[in-house]
């Protein structure tokens, strides 16, 4: 069963509130902001080649190309919520996130350059 789409107004408000409060934002706001930005990524870069994980809040498949169907995906990006939201909003570049070890990326298609920032 597909998850209900987060309304753009609600999602953008959550991202703005997270940005204003940073470490002080509630878990609910952090979760909503992450889920909304993952939703945007899945919509803007539709596909099933890459799995993007932001535990414990969500994961999406994106990027056009070969479809993954079973077992561990060959192309995975994983990061924590603050790093993901910094990438999504453009306050952290993909290259800087990789260089500092804040992003774990495996597989030859595990690259979001050109898809970030989302907002």
Secondary structure by P-SEA (a helix, b strand, c coil): cccccccaaaaaaaaaaaaaccccccaaaaaaaaaaaaaaaaaaaccccbbbbcccccccccccccccccccccbbbbbcaaaaaaaaaccccaaaaaaaccccccccccccccccccc
